[in-house]
């Protein structure tokens, strides 16, 4: 009977001892478990002592079993602590290895920087400036269609926009009321070759749109405006002046290149005019060129009579100036013109007072 209570006490001791260790690892309250385990051990020891006089060998065996179990539990704890120490040691080794790799990378970067100092610095600076300036001109857009030399369609912010280029006028090719003008096709072909499908910068002027709803803008191709490219080749002239004339002086310099070489629209006398909005004058100049001075026939008179004086040459026909409307005319003649003036048109004389476009 005493041995039965001893066995129960021993089993309770083992159970609560193990439970106590588990509570330590799980960070729970372990004191209660150890107290019960201690009480169970006391009960077991008391029963074993009382029964020891009758069977000392059995008591010895029980003690050896208890000691063995305690050693096993201790070994388990030691193994867990050893595994933790090994993990900590592995983490330290990994940190040391990472530190060494970072040091080696820094050394290699320093070596590469030192080796690159032999390259020209000016070229790198120019490349940086070029990259920064190429990305700083207006909103990026893709050219979807070329209408003519100064009008294009682009995809801007997911929307189709018609762009009318500021400060540039190229000869007409698509106006149904006008014939195809000299160098108009050349300007359109140049626009298609230079802009079709390309990504350009759209810099909208101070007056965003014209009366037709088109965006008024400078078109950048890299670090240069498309307007300058056209003006340098003589395929257009400075015109279409809206509120924004911030780049007019720069465009004049580009235009002077073609004017001085007399190429493109500047190769035809009187065809193009700087900064005027009255188009090109090719047909009018052709008429002027076809005016012929009548050939004077000598009058045959008797030899003794003096030769007659030559008849005066006829005055050249007055040159007609054409303006589309009074707004266009007032850019040249702010106060209008009388009926005797070459620019006078009856349709602009609304009050029929023989004075057109008077204020």
C-alpha positions as CSV (number, residue, x, y, z in Angstrom):
1,X,0.0,0.0,0.0
2,X,2.8,2.4,0.9
3,X,4.6,1.5,-2.3
4,X,1.4,2.4,-4.3
5,X,1.3,5.9,-2.8
6,X,5.1,6.2,-3.5
7,X,4.6,5.3,-7.1
8,X,1.8,7.8,-7.5
9,X,4.0,10.5,-5.8
10,X,6.9,9.6,-8.2
11,X,4.7,9.9,-11.2
12,X,3.3,13.2,-10.1
13,X,6.8,14.4,-9.5
14,X,7.9,13.5,-13.0
15,X,4.8,14.9,-14.7
16,X,4.9,18.3,-12.9
17,X,8.7,18.5,-13.3
18,X,8.4,18.2,-17.0
19,X,5.4,20.5,-17.1
20,X,7.5,23.1,-15.1
21,X,10.3,23.0,-17.7
22,X,7.9,23.4,-20.5
23,X,6.3,26.4,-18.7
24,X,9.8,27.9,-18.5
25,X,10.3,27.7,-22.3
26,X,6.8,28.8,-23.0
27,X,7.3,31.8,-20.6
28,X,4.3,30.8,-18.4
29,X,3.9,30.5,-14.7
30,X,6.1,27.6,-13.7
31,X,6.3,28.0,-9.9
32,X,3.0,26.1,-9.2
33,X,4.2,23.2,-11.3
34,X,7.5,23.0,-9.4
35,X,5.8,23.2,-6.0
36,X,3.5,20.3,-6.9
37,X,6.5,18.4,-8.3
38,X,8.4,19.0,-5.0
39,X,5.4,17.9,-2.9
40,X,5.1,14.7,-5.0
41,X,8.8,14.0,-4.6
42,X,8.5,14.4,-0.8
43,X,5.6,12.0,-0.8
44,X,7.6,9.6,-2.9
45,X,10.6,9.9,-0.7
46,X,8.6,9.4,2.5
47,X,6.9,6.2,1.1
48,X,10.2,4.9,-0.1
49,X,11.9,5.5,3.3
50,X,9.1,3.8,5.1
51,X,9.2,0.9,2.7
52,X,13.0,0.9,2.4
53,X,13.6,-1.3,5.4
54,X,11.6,-4.1,3.7
55,X,13.1,-3.8,0.2
56,X,16.3,-1.7,0.0
57,X,17.1,-3.0,-3.5
58,X,13.9,-1.7,-4.8
59,X,14.5,1.7,-3.2
60,X,17.9,1.8,-4.8
61,X,16.5,1.0,-8.2
62,X,13.8,3.6,-7.8
63,X,16.4,6.2,-6.9
64,X,18.5,5.2,-9.9
65,X,15.5,5.6,-12.2
66,X,14.7,9.0,-10.8
67,X,18.3,10.1,-11.2
68,X,18.4,8.8,-14.8
69,X,15.2,10.7,-15.7
70,X,16.6,13.9,-14.0
71,X,19.8,13.5,-16.0
72,X,17.8,13.0,-19.3
73,X,15.7,16.2,-18.6
74,X,18.9,18.1,-17.8
75,X,20.5,16.9,-21.0
76,X,17.5,18.0,-23.0
77,X,17.8,21.5,-21.5
78,X,21.5,21.6,-22.1
79,X,21.0,20.5,-25.7
80,X,18.4,23.3,-26.3
81,X,20.8,25.8,-24.7
82,X,23.6,24.5,-26.9
83,X,21.5,24.8,-30.0
84,X,20.7,28.4,-29.2
85,X,24.3,29.2,-28.7
86,X,25.1,27.5,-32.0
87,X,22.5,29.6,-33.8
88,X,23.8,32.8,-32.2
89,X,27.3,31.9,-33.3
90,X,26.1,31.2,-36.8
91,X,24.4,34.6,-36.9
92,X,27.6,36.3,-35.7
93,X,29.6,34.5,-38.5
94,X,27.0,35.6,-41.1
95,X,27.3,39.3,-39.9
96,X,31.0,39.1,-40.1
97,X,30.9,37.7,-43.6
98,X,28.5,40.4,-44.7
99,X,30.8,43.0,-43.2
100,X,33.7,41.6,-45.1
101,X,31.7,41.6,-48.4
102,X,30.7,45.2,-47.9
103,X,34.3,46.2,-47.3
104,X,35.4,44.4,-50.4
105,X,32.7,46.2,-52.5
106,X,33.8,49.6,-51.1
107,X,37.4,48.8,-52.0
108,X,36.4,47.8,-55.6
109,X,34.2,50.9,-56.0
110,X,37.1,53.1,-54.9
111,X,39.4,51.4,-57.3
112,X,36.9,51.8,-60.2
113,X,36.5,55.5,-59.3
114,X,40.2,56.1,-59.3
115,X,40.6,54.3,-62.6
116,X,37.9,56.4,-64.2
117,X,39.6,59.7,-63.3
118,X,41.7,59.3,-66.4
119,X,38.7,59.8,-68.7
120,X,37.8,63.3,-70.0
121,X,35.6,65.1,-67.5
122,X,34.3,67.6,-70.0
123,X,32.6,64.8,-72.0
124,X,30.8,63.5,-68.9
125,X,29.7,67.0,-68.0
126,X,28.4,67.6,-71.5
127,X,26.5,64.3,-71.4
128,X,24.9,65.2,-68.1
129,X,23.8,68.6,-69.4
130,X,22.5,67.1,-72.6
131,X,20.4,64.5,-70.7
132,X,19.0,67.0,-68.2
133,X,18.1,69.5,-70.9
134,X,16.5,66.9,-73.2
135,X,14.1,66.0,-70.4
136,X,13.2,69.6,-69.4
137,X,11.5,71.0,-72.5
138,X,7.7,70.9,-72.1
139,X,5.4,67.9,-72.0
140,X,6.4,64.7,-73.7
141,X,4.1,63.8,-76.6
142,X,4.1,61.4,-79.6
143,X,3.6,62.7,-83.1
144,X,0.7,60.8,-84.7
145,X,0.2,62.8,-87.9
146,X,1.8,65.6,-89.9
147,X,-0.6,68.0,-91.5
148,X,1.9,70.3,-93.2
149,X,5.1,72.0,-92.4
150,X,3.8,74.0,-89.3
151,X,0.8,71.9,-88.1
152,X,0.9,68.4,-86.5
153,X,-1.2,66.0,-84.4
154,X,0.2,64.5,-81.2
155,X,-0.9,62.2,-78.5
156,X,-0.5,64.3,-75.3
157,X,-1.6,62.9,-71.9
158,X,-3.7,60.3,-73.7
159,X,-5.5,62.9,-75.8
160,X,-5.2,63.8,-79.5
161,X,-4.2,67.4,-79.9
162,X,-3.6,69.6,-82.9
163,X,-0.4,71.6,-82.5
164,X,0.0,74.9,-84.5
165,X,3.7,75.9,-84.2
166,X,4.3,79.3,-82.7
167,X,6.3,81.9,-84.7
168,X,6.5,79.8,-87.9
169,X,4.7,79.9,-91.2
170,X,5.4,77.5,-94.0
171,X,4.0,77.7,-97.6
172,X,0.5,76.3,-98.0
173,X,-0.1,72.7,-99.3
174,X,-3.5,71.8,-97.9
175,X,-5.6,75.0,-98.1
176,X,-8.5,74.4,-100.5
177,X,-8.6,78.1,-101.4
178,X,-4.9,78.3,-102.4
179,X,-2.7,76.4,-104.8
180,X,0.3,74.5,-103.5
181,X,2.9,77.1,-102.9
182,X,6.6,76.8,-103.7
183,X,8.6,74.9,-101.0
184,X,5.3,73.9,-99.3
185,X,5.8,70.2,-100.2
186,X,9.4,70.4,-99.1
187,X,8.4,71.7,-95.7
188,X,5.7,68.9,-95.3
189,X,8.2,66.2,-96.3
190,X,10.8,67.6,-93.9
191,X,8.2,67.5,-91.1
192,X,7.3,63.9,-91.9
193,X,10.9,62.8,-91.9
194,X,11.8,64.6,-88.7
195,X,8.7,64.2,-86.6
196,X,6.5,61.3,-87.7
197,X,6.2,58.8,-84.8
198,X,8.8,60.6,-82.7
199,X,8.6,61.7,-79.1
200,X,8.8,65.5,-78.8
201,X,8.5,68.1,-76.2
202,X,5.5,70.4,-76.4
203,X,6.0,73.8,-74.7
204,X,2.7,75.7,-74.8
205,X,2.9,79.4,-75.2
206,X,1.4,82.1,-73.1
207,X,-1.8,82.1,-75.2
208,X,-2.6,78.4,-75.2
209,X,-5.0,78.1,-78.1
210,X,-6.0,79.9,-81.3
211,X,-9.5,80.6,-82.5
212,X,-9.7,77.1,-84.1
213,X,-8.9,75.4,-80.8
214,X,-5.4,74.3,-81.7
215,X,-2.6,74.3,-79.2
216,X,0.0,77.1,-79.8
217,X,3.3,75.6,-78.9
218,X,7.0,75.3,-79.4
219,X,8.0,71.8,-80.6
220,X,11.3,70.5,-79.2
221,X,13.3,67.8,-80.8
222,X,16.0,67.0,-78.2
223,X,17.6,70.3,-77.3
224,X,16.5,72.3,-80.4
225,X,13.1,73.5,-81.6
226,X,11.7,72.1,-84.8
227,X,10.9,75.7,-85.8
228,X,14.6,76.6,-85.8
229,X,15.3,73.5,-88.0
230,X,12.8,74.7,-90.6
231,X,14.0,78.3,-90.5
232,X,17.6,77.3,-91.0
233,X,16.7,75.3,-94.1
234,X,14.7,78.2,-95.6
235,X,11.5,76.1,-95.6
236,X,9.5,78.7,-93.7
237,X,9.6,82.2,-92.2
238,X,8.9,83.8,-88.8
239,X,5.2,84.7,-88.6
240,X,2.0,83.6,-86.8
241,X,2.9,85.9,-83.9
242,X,0.6,85.5,-81.0
243,X,1.1,86.8,-77.4
244,X,4.2,84.6,-76.9
245,X,7.2,85.9,-78.7
246,X,9.8,84.9,-76.1
247,X,11.8,83.0,-78.7
248,X,11.4,85.4,-81.7
249,X,15.0,86.7,-81.4
250,X,16.4,83.2,-81.4
251,X,14.3,82.3,-84.4
252,X,15.5,85.4,-86.3
253,X,19.1,84.2,-85.9
254,X,18.1,80.8,-87.3
255,X,16.2,82.5,-90.2
256,X,19.2,84.7,-91.0
257,X,21.2,81.6,-91.9
258,X,18.8,80.9,-94.8
259,X,18.3,84.5,-95.8
260,X,22.0,85.2,-96.1
261,X,22.4,82.1,-98.3
262,X,19.2,83.0,-100.3
263,X,17.9,79.4,-100.1
264,X,14.4,78.1,-99.9
265,X,11.6,80.7,-99.6
266,X,14.3,83.4,-99.7
267,X,15.5,82.3,-103.2
268,X,12.4,83.9,-104.8
269,X,12.5,87.7,-104.6
270,X,9.6,89.2,-102.7
271,X,8.1,85.7,-102.0
272,X,8.6,85.8,-98.2
273,X,8.4,88.6,-95.6
274,X,9.7,88.5,-92.0
275,X,7.1,88.6,-89.2
276,X,4.1,89.4,-91.5
277,X,0.8,87.4,-91.4
278,X,-0.2,88.0,-95.0
279,X,1.2,84.7,-96.4
280,X,3.5,84.4,-99.4
281,X,3.4,86.4,-102.7
282,X,4.5,84.0,-105.4
283,X,1.7,84.7,-107.8
284,X,1.9,88.4,-107.5
285,X,5.6,88.4,-108.1
286,X,5.2,86.3,-111.2
287,X,2.8,88.9,-112.6
288,X,5.2,91.6,-111.9
289,X,7.9,89.7,-113.7
290,X,5.8,89.2,-116.8
291,X,5.2,92.9,-117.3
292,X,7.1,93.9,-120.4
293,X,8.2,97.3,-121.5
294,X,6.9,98.0,-125.1
295,X,9.6,98.1,-127.7
296,X,10.1,101.5,-129.1
297,X,10.1,101.6,-132.9
298,X,12.3,104.3,-134.5
299,X,10.5,106.9,-136.5
300,X,12.0,107.2,-140.0
301,X,12.4,110.8,-141.0
302,X,14.4,112.5,-143.6
303,X,18.1,112.7,-142.7
304,X,18.3,116.5,-142.5
305,X,15.6,116.6,-139.8
306,X,16.7,116.2,-136.2
307,X,16.0,112.9,-134.5
308,X,12.9,112.9,-132.4
309,X,13.1,112.6,-128.6
310,X,12.4,109.1,-127.2
311,X,9.0,108.6,-125.8
312,X,8.8,108.2,-122.0
313,X,8.6,104.6,-120.8
314,X,5.2,103.7,-119.3
315,X,4.9,103.6,-115.6
316,X,4.8,100.1,-114.1
317,X,1.5,98.8,-113.1
318,X,0.9,99.3,-109.4
319,X,1.6,96.3,-107.2
320,X,-1.5,94.9,-105.5
321,X,-1.3,94.0,-101.9
322,X,-3.7,91.3,-100.7
323,X,-4.9,91.0,-97.1
324,X,-7.4,88.3,-95.9
325,X,-9.3,90.7,-93.6
326,X,-9.1,94.1,-91.9
327,X,-7.3,92.6,-88.9
328,X,-4.6,91.3,-91.2
329,X,-4.4,94.7,-93.0
330,X,-4.1,96.7,-89.8
331,X,-0.9,94.8,-88.9
332,X,0.7,96.8,-91.8
333,X,-1.7,99.8,-92.2
334,X,-3.1,100.5,-88.8
335,X,-5.5,103.3,-90.0
336,X,-6.7,101.6,-93.2
337,X,-6.2,102.6,-96.8
338,X,-8.0,104.7,-99.4
339,X,-9.5,103.4,-102.6
340,X,-6.4,104.6,-104.5
341,X,-4.1,102.4,-102.5
342,X,-3.0,99.0,-103.9
343,X,-4.2,97.2,-100.8
344,X,-7.8,98.6,-101.1
345,X,-10.5,96.0,-101.5
346,X,-14.2,96.8,-101.9
347,X,-15.3,94.0,-99.6
348,X,-13.4,95.7,-96.7
349,X,-15.1,99.0,-97.4
350,X,-18.3,98.3,-95.6
351,X,-19.6,101.9,-95.4
352,X,-18.7,102.5,-99.0
353,X,-16.8,105.7,-98.3
354,X,-13.8,104.7,-100.5
355,X,-11.7,104.0,-97.4
356,X,-11.2,100.4,-96.3
357,X,-10.6,99.2,-92.8
358,X,-10.6,102.7,-91.2
359,X,-10.8,102.7,-87.4
